Amino acid sequence: MWLNDSEQELRRDLQGLASDLRWSAVELLRIEQRLRELGSEGDAQAVQRLCALFQGDEQKLAGYAEEVKAKVISRNKAQ
């Protein structure tokens, strides 16, 4: 199925944001490692939690981009 211009733009934006989150998580992992080396375990754990959050959000955005591509976008209402 072909995407119209706005769908293509949305997909590119979602993929770009997912990529930004992925690279941010990579950089955060480097910072976490340095913090551990410096003995700042509490700060390292906080960075690790942020990294896990970014990775989860990156996966969601990548999934949304695939839904746009497949033209199958569905959301259940929060209960």
mmCIF file of the N, C-alpha and C atoms, coordinates in Angstrom:
data_MODEL
# 
_entry.id   MODEL 
# 
loop_
_atom_site.group_PDB 
_atom_site.id 
_atom_site.type_symbol 
_atom_site.label_atom_id 
_atom_site.label_alt_id 
_atom_site.label_comp_id 
_atom_site.label_asym_id 
_atom_site.label_entity_id 
_atom_site.label_seq_id 
_atom_site.pdbx_PDB_ins_code 
_atom_site.Cartn_x 
_atom_site.Cartn_y 
_atom_site.Cartn_z 
_atom_site.occupancy 
_atom_site.B_iso_or_equiv 
_atom_site.pdbx_formal_charge 
_atom_site.auth_seq_id 
_atom_site.auth_comp_id 
_atom_site.auth_asym_id 
_atom_site.auth_atom_id 
_atom_site.pdbx_PDB_model_num 
ATOM 1   N N  . MET A 1 1  ? 0.824  -1.184 0.000  1.00 0.00 ? 1  MET A N  1 
ATOM 2   C CA . MET A 1 1  ? 0.000  0.000  0.000  1.00 0.00 ? 1  MET A CA 1 
ATOM 3   C C  . MET A 1 1  ? 0.870  1.252  0.000  1.00 0.00 ? 1  MET A C  1 
ATOM 4   N N  . TRP A 1 2  ? 0.491  2.172  -0.811 1.00 0.00 ? 2  TRP A N  1 
ATOM 5   C CA . TRP A 1 2  ? 1.237  3.420  -0.889 1.00 0.00 ? 2  TRP A CA 1 
ATOM 6   C C  . TRP A 1 2  ? 0.763  4.380  0.191  1.00 0.00 ? 2  TRP A C  1 
ATOM 7   N N  . LEU A 1 3  ? 1.705  5.117  0.736  1.00 0.00 ? 3  LEU A N  1 
ATOM 8   C CA . LEU A 1 3  ? 1.376  6.116  1.756  1.00 0.00 ? 3  LEU A CA 1 
ATOM 9   C C  . LEU A 1 3  ? 1.249  7.473  1.093  1.00 0.00 ? 3  LEU A C  1 
ATOM 10  N N  . ASN A 1 4  ? 0.294  8.275  1.575  1.00 0.00 ? 4  ASN A N  1 
ATOM 11  C CA . ASN A 1 4  ? 0.208  9.636  1.074  1.00 0.00 ? 4  ASN A CA 1 
ATOM 12  C C  . ASN A 1 4  ? 1.313  10.468 1.741  1.00 0.00 ? 4  ASN A C  1 
ATOM 13  N N  . ASP A 1 5  ? 1.445  11.708 1.324  1.00 0.00 ? 5  ASP A N  1 
ATOM 14  C CA . ASP A 1 5  ? 2.545  12.543 1.813  1.00 0.00 ? 5  ASP A CA 1 
ATOM 15  C C  . ASP A 1 5  ? 2.527  12.717 3.325  1.00 0.00 ? 5  ASP A C  1 
ATOM 16  N N  . SER A 1 6  ? 1.365  12.955 3.895  1.00 0.00 ? 6  SER A N  1 
ATOM 17  C CA . SER A 1 6  ? 1.311  13.164 5.345  1.00 0.00 ? 6  SER A CA 1 
ATOM 18  C C  . SER A 1 6  ? 1.628  11.877 6.102  1.00 0.00 ? 6  SER A C  1 
ATOM 19  N N  . GLU A 1 7  ? 1.209  10.739 5.567  1.00 0.00 ? 7  GLU A N  1 
ATOM 20  C CA . GLU A 1 7  ? 1.545  9.457  6.205  1.00 0.00 ? 7  GLU A CA 1 
ATOM 21  C C  . GLU A 1 7  ? 3.047  9.179  6.128  1.00 0.00 ? 7  GLU A C  1 
ATOM 22  N N  . GLN A 1 8  ? 3.641  9.492  4.990  1.00 0.00 ? 8  GLN A N  1 
ATOM 23  C CA . GLN A 1 8  ? 5.093  9.316  4.841  1.00 0.00 ? 8  GLN A CA 1 
ATOM 24  C C  . GLN A 1 8  ? 5.846  10.212 5.819  1.00 0.00 ? 8  GLN A C  1 
ATOM 25  N N  . GLU A 1 9  ? 5.388  11.441 5.947  1.00 0.00 ? 9  GLU A N  1 
ATOM 26  C CA . GLU A 1 9  ? 6.033  12.374 6.867  1.00 0.00 ? 9  GLU A CA 1 
ATOM 27  C C  . GLU A 1 9  ? 5.905  11.894 8.311  1.00 0.00 ? 9  GLU A C  1 
ATOM 28  N N  . LEU A 1 10 ? 4.717  11.432 8.682  1.00 0.00 ? 10 LEU A N  1 
ATOM 29  C CA . LEU A 1 10 ? 4.508  10.908 10.029 1.00 0.00 ? 10 LEU A CA 1 
ATOM 30  C C  . LEU A 1 10 ? 5.429  9.719  10.280 1.00 0.00 ? 10 LEU A C  1 
ATOM 31  N N  . ARG A 1 11 ? 5.513  8.804  9.341  1.00 0.00 ? 11 ARG A N  1 
ATOM 32  C CA . ARG A 1 11 ? 6.370  7.630  9.496  1.00 0.00 ? 11 ARG A CA 1 
ATOM 33  C C  . ARG A 1 11 ? 7.833  8.037  9.649  1.00 0.00 ? 11 ARG A C  1 
ATOM 34  N N  . ARG A 1 12 ? 8.294  8.953  8.812  1.00 0.00 ? 12 ARG A N  1 
ATOM 35  C CA . ARG A 1 12 ? 9.682  9.431  8.920  1.00 0.00 ? 12 ARG A CA 1 
ATOM 36  C C  . ARG A 1 12 ? 9.937  10.092 10.263 1.00 0.00 ? 12 ARG A C  1 
ATOM 37  N N  . ASP A 1 13 ? 8.986  10.895 10.719 1.00 0.00 ? 13 ASP A N  1 
ATOM 38  C CA . ASP A 1 13 ? 9.134  11.560 12.014 1.00 0.00 ? 13 ASP A CA 1 
ATOM 39  C C  . ASP A 1 13 ? 9.214  10.539 13.149 1.00 0.00 ? 13 ASP A C  1 
ATOM 40  N N  . LEU A 1 14 ? 8.333  9.538  13.117 1.00 0.00 ? 14 LEU A N  1 
ATOM 41  C CA . LEU A 1 14 ? 8.353  8.505  14.156 1.00 0.00 ? 14 LEU A CA 1 
ATOM 42  C C  . LEU A 1 14 ? 9.665  7.726  14.134 1.00 0.00 ? 14 LEU A C  1 
ATOM 43  N N  . GLN A 1 15 ? 10.130 7.380  12.945 1.00 0.00 ? 15 GLN A N  1 
ATOM 44  C CA . GLN A 1 15 ? 11.396 6.666  12.840 1.00 0.00 ? 15 GLN A CA 1 
ATOM 45  C C  . GLN A 1 15 ? 12.557 7.532  13.321 1.00 0.00 ? 15 GLN A C  1 
ATOM 46  N N  . GLY A 1 16 ? 12.518 8.812  13.004 1.00 0.00 ? 16 GLY A N  1 
ATOM 47  C CA . GLY A 1 16 ? 13.571 9.720  13.443 1.00 0.00 ? 16 GLY A CA 1 
ATOM 48  C C  . GLY A 1 16 ? 13.603 9.863  14.957 1.00 0.00 ? 16 GLY A C  1 
ATOM 49  N N  . LEU A 1 17 ? 12.434 10.002 15.551 1.00 0.00 ? 17 LEU A N  1 
ATOM 50  C CA . LEU A 1 17 ? 12.364 10.101 17.011 1.00 0.00 ? 17 LEU A CA 1 
ATOM 51  C C  . LEU A 1 17 ? 12.842 8.807  17.675 1.00 0.00 ? 17 LEU A C  1 
ATOM 52  N N  . ALA A 1 18 ? 12.451 7.670  17.095 1.00 0.00 ? 18 ALA A N  1 
ATOM 53  C CA . ALA A 1 18 ? 12.901 6.385  17.633 1.00 0.00 ? 18 ALA A CA 1 
ATOM 54  C C  . ALA A 1 18 ? 14.422 6.284  17.554 1.00 0.00 ? 18 ALA A C  1 
ATOM 55  N N  . SER A 1 19 ? 14.986 6.721  16.458 1.00 0.00 ? 19 SER A N  1 
ATOM 56  C CA . SER A 1 19 ? 16.438 6.700  16.289 1.00 0.00 ? 19 SER A CA 1 
ATOM 57  C C  . SER A 1 19 ? 17.127 7.618  17.297 1.00 0.00 ? 19 SER A C  1 
ATOM 58  N N  . ASP A 1 20 ? 16.558 8.801  17.503 1.00 0.00 ? 20 ASP A N  1 
ATOM 59  C CA . ASP A 1 20 ? 17.112 9.731  18.494 1.00 0.00 ? 20 ASP A CA 1 
ATOM 60  C C  . ASP A 1 20 ? 17.119 9.110  19.888 1.00 0.00 ? 20 ASP A C  1 
ATOM 61  N N  . LEU A 1 21 ? 16.036 8.438  20.241 1.00 0.00 ? 21 LEU A N  1 
ATOM 62  C CA . LEU A 1 21 ? 15.968 7.780  21.554 1.00 0.00 ? 21 LEU A CA 1 
ATOM 63  C C  . LEU A 1 21 ? 16.990 6.658  21.655 1.00 0.00 ? 21 LEU A C  1 
ATOM 64  N N  . ARG A 1 22 ? 17.167 5.897  20.572 1.00 0.00 ? 22 ARG A N  1 
ATOM 65  C CA . ARG A 1 22 ? 18.125 4.798  20.570 1.00 0.00 ? 22 ARG A CA 1 
ATOM 66  C C  . ARG A 1 22 ? 19.543 5.327  20.826 1.00 0.00 ? 22 ARG A C  1 
ATOM 67  N N  . TRP A 1 23 ? 19.929 6.368  20.104 1.00 0.00 ? 23 TRP A N  1 
ATOM 68  C CA . TRP A 1 23 ? 21.282 6.909  20.270 1.00 0.00 ? 23 TRP A CA 1 
ATOM 69  C C  . TRP A 1 23 ? 21.439 7.606  21.617 1.00 0.00 ? 23 TRP A C  1 
ATOM 70  N N  . SER A 1 24 ? 20.379 8.207  22.116 1.00 0.00 ? 24 SER A N  1 
ATOM 71  C CA . SER A 1 24 ? 20.443 8.802  23.457 1.00 0.00 ? 24 SER A CA 1 
ATOM 72  C C  . SER A 1 24 ? 20.681 7.722  24.502 1.00 0.00 ? 24 SER A C  1 
ATOM 73  N N  . ALA A 1 25 ? 20.015 6.581  24.337 1.00 0.00 ? 25 ALA A N  1 
ATOM 74  C CA . ALA A 1 25 ? 20.211 5.473  25.277 1.00 0.00 ? 25 ALA A CA 1 
ATOM 75  C C  . ALA A 1 25 ? 21.643 4.960  25.211 1.00 0.00 ? 25 ALA A C  1 
ATOM 76  N N  . VAL A 1 26 ? 22.213 4.895  24.029 1.00 0.00 ? 26 VAL A N  1 
ATOM 77  C CA . VAL A 1 26 ? 23.603 4.457  23.884 1.00 0.00 ? 26 VAL A CA 1 
ATOM 78  C C  . VAL A 1 26 ? 24.530 5.406  24.631 1.00 0.00 ? 26 VAL A C  1 
ATOM 79  N N  . GLU A 1 27 ? 24.314 6.691  24.464 1.00 0.00 ? 27 GLU A N  1 
ATOM 80  C CA . GLU A 1 27 ? 25.144 7.674  25.162 1.00 0.00 ? 27 GLU A CA 1 
ATOM 81  C C  . GLU A 1 27 ? 24.949 7.593  26.676 1.00 0.00 ? 27 GLU A C  1 
ATOM 82  N N  . LEU A 1 28 ? 23.712 7.391  27.103 1.00 0.00 ? 28 LEU A N  1 
ATOM 83  C CA . LEU A 1 28 ? 23.445 7.247  28.534 1.00 0.00 ? 28 LEU A CA 1 
ATOM 84  C C  . LEU A 1 28 ? 24.155 6.024  29.111 1.00 0.00 ? 28 LEU A C  1 
ATOM 85  N N  . LEU A 1 29 ? 24.229 4.951  28.344 1.00 0.00 ? 29 LEU A N  1 
ATOM 86  C CA . LEU A 1 29 ? 24.950 3.766  28.820 1.00 0.00 ? 29 LEU A CA 1 
ATOM 87  C C  . LEU A 1 29 ? 26.428 4.068  29.038 1.00 0.00 ? 29 LEU A C  1 
ATOM 88  N N  . ARG A 1 30 ? 27.001 4.887  28.169 1.00 0.00 ? 30 ARG A N  1 
ATOM 89  C CA . ARG A 1 30 ? 28.405 5.301  28.352 1.00 0.00 ? 30 ARG A CA 1 
ATOM 90  C C  . ARG A 1 30 ? 28.564 6.137  29.619 1.00 0.00 ? 30 ARG A C  1 
ATOM 91  N N  . ILE A 1 31 ? 27.610 7.031  29.836 1.00 0.00 ? 31 ILE A N  1 
ATOM 92  C CA . ILE A 1 31 ? 27.650 7.863  31.042 1.00 0.00 ? 31 ILE A CA 1 
ATOM 93  C C  . ILE A 1 31 ? 27.481 6.995  32.282 1.00 0.00 ? 31 ILE A C  1 
ATOM 94  N N  . GLU A 1 32 ? 26.579 6.027  32.205 1.00 0.00 ? 32 GLU A N  1 
ATOM 95  C CA . GLU A 1 32 ? 26.366 5.119  33.331 1.00 0.00 ? 32 GLU A CA 1 
ATOM 96  C C  . GLU A 1 32 ? 27.660 4.390  33.684 1.00 0.00 ? 32 GLU A C  1 
ATOM 97  N N  . GLN A 1 33 ? 28.352 3.910  32.663 1.00 0.00 ? 33 GLN A N  1 
ATOM 98  C CA . GLN A 1 33 ? 29.605 3.190  32.904 1.00 0.00 ? 33 GLN A CA 1 
ATOM 99  C C  . GLN A 1 33 ? 30.631 4.094  33.592 1.00 0.00 ? 33 GLN A C  1 
ATOM 100 N N  . ARG A 1 34 ? 30.738 5.325  33.146 1.00 0.00 ? 34 ARG A N  1 
ATOM 101 C CA . ARG A 1 34 ? 31.686 6.266  33.770 1.00 0.00 ? 34 ARG A CA 1 
ATOM 102 C C  . ARG A 1 34 ? 31.312 6.550  35.217 1.00 0.00 ? 34 ARG A C  1 
ATOM 103 N N  . LEU A 1 35 ? 30.027 6.703  35.475 1.00 0.00 ? 35 LEU A N  1 
ATOM 104 C CA . LEU A 1 35 ? 29.573 6.946  36.841 1.00 0.00 ? 35 LEU A CA 1 
ATOM 105 C C  . LEU A 1 35 ? 29.926 5.777  37.756 1.00 0.00 ? 35 LEU A C  1 
ATOM 106 N N  . ARG A 1 36 ? 29.751 4.561  37.258 1.00 0.00 ? 36 ARG A N  1 
ATOM 107 C CA . ARG A 1 36 ? 30.113 3.381  38.055 1.00 0.00 ? 36 ARG A CA 1 
ATOM 108 C C  . ARG A 1 36 ? 31.609 3.359  38.336 1.00 0.00 ? 36 ARG A C  1 
ATOM 109 N N  . GLU A 1 37 ? 32.401 3.693  37.327 1.00 0.00 ? 37 GLU A N  1 
ATOM 110 C CA . GLU A 1 37 ? 33.856 3.726  37.500 1.00 0.00 ? 37 GLU A CA 1 
ATOM 111 C C  . GLU A 1 37 ? 34.264 4.760  38.543 1.00 0.00 ? 37 GLU A C  1 
ATOM 112 N N  . LEU A 1 38 ? 33.493 5.835  38.632 1.00 0.00 ? 38 LEU A N  1 
ATOM 113 C CA . LEU A 1 38 ? 33.775 6.891  39.605 1.00 0.00 ? 38 LEU A CA 1 
ATOM 114 C C  . LEU A 1 38 ? 33.187 6.586  40.979 1.00 0.00 ? 38 LEU A C  1 
ATOM 115 N N  . GLY A 1 39 ? 32.482 5.468  41.090 1.00 0.00 ? 39 GLY A N  1 
ATOM 116 C CA . GLY A 1 39 ? 31.921 5.069  42.371 1.00 0.00 ? 39 GLY A CA 1 
ATOM 117 C C  . GLY A 1 39 ? 30.583 5.695  42.704 1.00 0.00 ? 39 GLY A C  1 
ATOM 118 N N  . SER A 1 40 ? 29.921 6.238  41.711 1.00 0.00 ? 40 SER A N  1 
ATOM 119 C CA . SER A 1 40 ? 28.627 6.880  41.933 1.00 0.00 ? 40 SER A CA 1 
ATOM 120 C C  . SER A 1 40 ? 27.511 5.921  41.533 1.00 0.00 ? 40 SER A C  1 
ATOM 121 N N  . GLU A 1 41 ? 27.329 4.892  42.343 1.00 0.00 ? 41 GLU A N  1 
ATOM 122 C CA . GLU A 1 41 ? 26.382 3.826  42.029 1.00 0.00 ? 41 GLU A CA 1 
ATOM 123 C C  . GLU A 1 41 ? 24.933 4.328  41.937 1.00 0.00 ? 41 GLU A C  1 
ATOM 124 N N  . GLY A 1 42 ? 24.534 5.206  42.832 1.00 0.00 ? 42 GLY A N  1 
ATOM 125 C CA . GLY A 1 42 ? 23.161 5.723  42.815 1.00 0.00 ? 42 GLY A CA 1 
ATOM 126 C C  . GLY A 1 42 ? 22.851 6.473  41.537 1.00 0.00 ? 42 GLY A C  1 
ATOM 127 N N  . ASP A 1 43 ? 23.776 7.325  41.122 1.00 0.00 ? 43 ASP A N  1 
ATOM 128 C CA . ASP A 1 43 ? 23.586 8.062  39.872 1.00 0.00 ? 43 ASP A CA 1 
ATOM 129 C C  . ASP A 1 43 ? 23.593 7.121  38.670 1.00 0.00 ? 43 ASP A C  1 
ATOM 130 N N  . ALA A 1 44 ? 24.454 6.123  38.707 1.00 0.00 ? 44 ALA A N  1 
ATOM 131 C CA . ALA A 1 44 ? 24.524 5.148  37.619 1.00 0.00 ? 44 ALA A CA 1 
ATOM 132 C C  . ALA A 1 44 ? 23.202 4.397  37.492 1.00 0.00 ? 44 ALA A C  1 
ATOM 133 N N  . GLN A 1 45 ? 22.601 4.033  38.606 1.00 0.00 ? 45 GLN A N  1 
ATOM 134 C CA . GLN A 1 45 ? 21.321 3.328  38.571 1.00 0.00 ? 45 GLN A CA 1 
ATOM 135 C C  . GLN A 1 45 ? 20.208 4.223  38.022 1.00 0.00 ? 45 GLN A C  1 
ATOM 136 N N  . ALA A 1 46 ? 20.250 5.506  38.378 1.00 0.00 ? 46 ALA A N  1 
ATOM 137 C CA . ALA A 1 46 ? 19.254 6.450  37.852 1.00 0.00 ? 46 ALA A CA 1 
ATOM 138 C C  . ALA A 1 46 ? 19.387 6.573  36.338 1.00 0.00 ? 46 ALA A C  1 
ATOM 139 N N  . VAL A 1 47 ? 20.606 6.645  35.849 1.00 0.00 ? 47 VAL A N  1 
ATOM 140 C CA . VAL A 1 47 ? 20.841 6.730  34.409 1.00 0.00 ? 47 VAL A CA 1 
ATOM 141 C C  . VAL A 1 47 ? 20.390 5.437  33.734 1.00 0.00 ? 47 VAL A C  1 
ATOM 142 N N  . GLN A 1 48 ? 20.626 4.319  34.392 1.00 0.00 ? 48 GLN A N  1 
ATOM 143 C CA . GLN A 1 48 ? 20.207 3.034  33.848 1.00 0.00 ? 48 GLN A CA 1 
ATOM 144 C C  . GLN A 1 48 ? 18.681 2.982  33.700 1.00 0.00 ? 48 GLN A C  1 
ATOM 145 N N  . ARG A 1 49 ? 17.954 3.504  34.674 1.00 0.00 ? 49 ARG A N  1 
ATOM 146 C CA . ARG A 1 49 ? 16.489 3.538  34.584 1.00 0.00 ? 49 ARG A CA 1 
ATOM 147 C C  . ARG A 1 49 ? 16.029 4.423  33.424 1.00 0.00 ? 49 ARG A C  1 
ATOM 148 N N  . LEU A 1 50 ? 16.691 5.566  33.261 1.00 0.00 ? 50 LEU A N  1 
ATOM 149 C CA . LEU A 1 50 ? 16.361 6.438  32.126 1.00 0.00 ? 50 LEU A CA 1 
ATOM 150 C C  . LEU A 1 50 ? 16.608 5.726  30.803 1.00 0.00 ? 50 LEU A C  1 
ATOM 151 N N  . CYS A 1 51 ? 17.702 5.021  30.747 1.00 0.00 ? 51 CYS A N  1 
ATOM 152 C CA . CYS A 1 51 ? 18.058 4.290  29.533 1.00 0.00 ? 51 CYS A CA 1 
ATOM 153 C C  . CYS A 1 51 ? 16.994 3.248  29.206 1.00 0.00 ? 51 CYS A C  1 
ATOM 154 N N  . ALA A 1 52 ? 16.543 2.517  30.194 1.00 0.00 ? 52 ALA A N  1 
ATOM 155 C CA . ALA A 1 52 ? 15.501 1.510  29.985 1.00 0.00 ? 52 ALA A CA 1 
ATOM 156 C C  . ALA A 1 52 ? 14.208 2.172  29.500 1.00 0.00 ? 52 ALA A C  1 
ATOM 157 N N  . LEU A 1 53 ? 13.881 3.319  30.047 1.00 0.00 ? 53 LEU A N  1 
ATOM 158 C CA . LEU A 1 53 ? 12.697 4.068  29.624 1.00 0.00 ? 53 LEU A CA 1 
ATOM 159 C C  . LEU A 1 53 ? 12.826 4.476  28.158 1.00 0.00 ? 53 LEU A C  1 
ATOM 160 N N  . PHE A 1 54 ? 13.971 5.021  27.796 1.00 0.00 ? 54 PHE A N  1 
ATOM 161 C CA . PHE A 1 54 ? 14.204 5.442  26.411 1.00 0.00 ? 54 PHE A CA 1 
ATOM 162 C C  . PHE A 1 54 ? 14.105 4.252  25.463 1.00 0.00 ? 54 PHE A C  1 
ATOM 163 N N  . GLN A 1 55 ? 14.668 3.121  25.852 1.00 0.00 ? 55 GLN A N  1 
ATOM 164 C CA . GLN A 1 55 ? 14.634 1.947  24.988 1.00 0.00 ? 55 GLN A CA 1 
ATOM 165 C C  . GLN A 1 55 ? 13.203 1.459  24.778 1.00 0.00 ? 55 GLN A C  1 
ATOM 166 N N  . GLY A 1 56 ? 12.404 1.471  25.825 1.00 0.00 ? 56 GLY A N  1 
ATOM 167 C CA . GLY A 1 56 ? 11.000 1.081  25.687 1.00 0.00 ? 56 GLY A CA 1 
ATOM 168 C C  . GLY A 1 56 ? 10.236 2.034  24.787 1.00 0.00 ? 56 GLY A C  1 
ATOM 169 N N  . ASP A 1 57 ? 10.475 3.329  24.953 1.00 0.00 ? 57 ASP A N  1 
ATOM 170 C CA . ASP A 1 57 ? 9.802  4.324  24.120 1.00 0.00 ? 57 ASP A CA 1 
ATOM 171 C C  . ASP A 1 57 ? 10.256 4.231  22.665 1.00 0.00 ? 57 ASP A C  1 
ATOM 172 N N  . GLU A 1 58 ? 11.523 3.920  22.466 1.00 0.00 ? 58 GLU A N  1 
ATOM 173 C CA . GLU A 1 58 ? 12.046 3.748  21.103 1.00 0.00 ? 58 GLU A CA 1 
ATOM 174 C C  . GLU A 1 58 ? 11.326 2.603  20.407 1.00 0.00 ? 58 GLU A C  1 
ATOM 175 N N  . GLN A 1 59 ? 11.107 1.520  21.118 1.00 0.00 ? 59 GLN A N  1 
ATOM 176 C CA . GLN A 1 59 ? 10.410 0.371  20.541 1.00 0.00 ? 59 GLN A CA 1 
ATOM 177 C C  . GLN A 1 59 ? 8.960  0.717  20.211 1.00 0.00 ? 59 GLN A C  1 
ATOM 178 N N  . LYS A 1 60 ? 8.315  1.470  21.082 1.00 0.00 ? 60 LYS A N  1 
ATOM 179 C CA . LYS A 1 60 ? 6.935  1.895  20.814 1.00 0.00 ? 60 LYS A CA 1 
ATOM 180 C C  . LYS A 1 60 ? 6.862  2.742  19.549 1.00 0.00 ? 60 LYS A C  1 
ATOM 181 N N  . LEU A 1 61 ? 7.746  3.728  19.446 1.00 0.00 ? 61 LEU A N  1 
ATOM 182 C CA . LEU A 1 61 ? 7.721  4.602  18.275 1.00 0.00 ? 61 LEU A CA 1 
ATOM 183 C C  . LEU A 1 61 ? 8.014  3.832  16.992 1.00 0.00 ? 61 LEU A C  1 
ATOM 184 N N  . ALA A 1 62 ? 8.958  2.907  17.051 1.00 0.00 ? 62 ALA A N  1 
ATOM 185 C CA . ALA A 1 62 ? 9.257  2.090  15.876 1.00 0.00 ? 62 ALA A CA 1 
ATOM 186 C C  . ALA A 1 62 ? 8.026  1.261  15.488 1.00 0.00 ? 62 ALA A C  1 
ATOM 187 N N  . GLY A 1 63 ? 7.322  0.747  16.482 1.00 0.00 ? 63 GLY A N  1 
ATOM 188 C CA . GLY A 1 63 ? 6.094  0.000  16.217 1.00 0.00 ? 63 GLY A CA 1 
ATOM 189 C C  . GLY A 1 63 ? 5.022  0.876  15.601 1.00 0.00 ? 63 GLY A C  1 
ATOM 190 N N  . TYR A 1 64 ? 4.882  2.086  16.098 1.00 0.00 ? 64 TYR A N  1 
ATOM 191 C CA . TYR A 1 64 ? 3.906  3.020  15.531 1.00 0.00 ? 64 TYR A CA 1 
ATOM 192 C C  . TYR A 1 64 ? 4.240  3.325  14.065 1.00 0.00 ? 64 TYR A C  1 
ATOM 193 N N  . ALA A 1 65 ? 5.530  3.492  13.772 1.00 0.00 ? 65 ALA A N  1 
ATOM 194 C CA . ALA A 1 65 ? 5.945  3.761  12.397 1.00 0.00 ? 65 ALA A CA 1 
ATOM 195 C C  . ALA A 1 65 ? 5.565  2.604  11.483 1.00 0.00 ? 65 ALA A C  1 
ATOM 196 N N  . GLU A 1 66 ? 5.715  1.385  11.973 1.00 0.00 ? 66 GLU A N  1 
ATOM 197 C CA . GLU A 1 66 ? 5.317  0.220  11.181 1.00 0.00 ? 66 GLU A CA 1 
ATOM 198 C C  . GLU A 1 66 ? 3.803  0.158  11.000 1.00 0.00 ? 66 GLU A C  1 
ATOM 199 N N  . GLU A 1 67 ? 3.051  0.576  12.009 1.00 0.00 ? 67 GLU A N  1 
ATOM 200 C CA . GLU A 1 67 ? 1.595  0.629  11.883 1.00 0.00 ? 67 GLU A CA 1 
ATOM 201 C C  . GLU A 1 67 ? 1.176  1.643  10.825 1.00 0.00 ? 67 GLU A C  1 
ATOM 202 N N  . VAL A 1 68 ? 1.865  2.775  10.788 1.00 0.00 ? 68 VAL A N  1 
ATOM 203 C CA . VAL A 1 68 ? 1.570  3.788  9.762  1.00 0.00 ? 68 VAL A CA 1 
ATOM 204 C C  . VAL A 1 68 ? 1.848  3.194  8.386  1.00 0.00 ? 68 VAL A C  1 
ATOM 205 N N  . LYS A 1 69 ? 2.973  2.505  8.251  1.00 0.00 ? 69 LYS A N  1 
ATOM 206 C CA . LYS A 1 69 ? 3.339  1.899  6.974  1.00 0.00 ? 69 LYS A CA 1 
ATOM 207 C C  . LYS A 1 69 ? 2.281  0.888  6.529  1.00 0.00 ? 69 LYS A C  1 
ATOM 208 N N  . ALA A 1 70 ? 1.792  0.087  7.470  1.00 0.00 ? 70 ALA A N  1 
ATOM 209 C CA . ALA A 1 70 ? 0.798  -0.940 7.150  1.00 0.00 ? 70 ALA A CA 1 
ATOM 210 C C  . ALA A 1 70 ? -0.624 -0.389 7.084  1.00 0.00 ? 70 ALA A C  1 
ATOM 211 N N  . LYS A 1 71 ? -0.766 0.886  7.432  1.00 0.00 ? 71 LYS A N  1 
ATOM 212 C CA . LYS A 1 71 ? -2.084 1.548  7.488  1.00 0.00 ? 71 LYS A CA 1 
ATOM 213 C C  . LYS A 1 71 ? -3.025 0.819  8.442  1.00 0.00 ? 71 LYS A C  1 
ATOM 214 N N  . VAL A 1 72 ? -2.446 0.373  9.544  1.00 0.00 ? 72 VAL A N  1 
ATOM 215 C CA . VAL A 1 72 ? -3.217 -0.337 10.572 1.00 0.00 ? 72 VAL A CA 1 
ATOM 216 C C  . VAL A 1 72 ? -2.875 0.319  11.906 1.00 0.00 ? 72 VAL A C  1 
ATOM 217 N N  . ILE A 1 73 ? -3.589 1.377  12.207 1.00 0.00 ? 73 ILE A N  1 
ATOM 218 C CA . ILE A 1 73 ? -3.330 2.095  13.456 1.00 0.00 ? 73 ILE A CA 1 
ATOM 219 C C  . ILE A 1 73 ? -4.551 1.912  14.338 1.00 0.00 ? 73 ILE A C  1 
ATOM 220 N N  . SER A 1 74 ? -4.329 1.270  15.468 1.00 0.00 ? 74 SER A N  1 
ATOM 221 C CA . SER A 1 74 ? -5.437 1.080  16.392 1.00 0.00 ? 74 SER A CA 1 
ATOM 222 C C  . SER A 1 74 ? -4.960 1.304  17.818 1.00 0.00 ? 74 SER A C  1 
ATOM 223 N N  . ARG A 1 75 ? -5.776 1.916  18.595 1.00 0.00 ? 75 ARG A N  1 
ATOM 224 C CA . ARG A 1 75 ? -5.466 2.173  19.999 1.00 0.00 ? 75 ARG A CA 1 
ATOM 225 C C  . ARG A 1 75 ? -6.688 1.816  20.827 1.00 0.00 ? 75 ARG A C  1 
ATOM 226 N N  . ASN A 1 76 ? -6.468 1.099  21.889 1.00 0.00 ? 76 ASN A N  1 
ATOM 227 C CA . ASN A 1 76 ? -7.537 0.816  22.845 1.00 0.00 ? 76 ASN A CA 1 
ATOM 228 C C  . ASN A 1 76 ? -7.581 1.948  23.849 1.00 0.00 ? 76 ASN A C  1 
ATOM 229 N N  . LYS A 1 77 ? -8.767 2.311  24.267 1.00 0.00 ? 77 LYS A N  1 
ATOM 230 C CA . LYS A 1 77 ? -8.904 3.356  25.282 1.00 0.00 ? 77 LYS A CA 1 
ATOM 231 C C  . LYS A 1 77 ? -8.383 2.838  26.608 1.00 0.00 ? 77 LYS A C  1 
ATOM 232 N N  . ALA A 1 78 ? -7.726 3.713  27.355 1.00 0.00 ? 78 ALA A N  1 
ATOM 233 C CA . ALA A 1 78 ? -7.240 3.339  28.679 1.00 0.00 ? 78 ALA A CA 1 
ATOM 234 C C  . ALA A 1 78 ? -8.432 3.071  29.587 1.00 0.00 ? 78 ALA A C  1 
ATOM 235 N N  . GLN A 1 79 ? -8.279 2.062  30.405 1.00 0.00 ? 79 GLN A N  1 
ATOM 236 C CA . GLN A 1 79 ? -9.386 1.710  31.293 1.00 0.00 ? 79 GLN A CA 1 
ATOM 237 C C  . GLN A 1 79 ? -9.139 2.195  32.688 1.00 0.00 ? 79 GLN A C  1 
# 
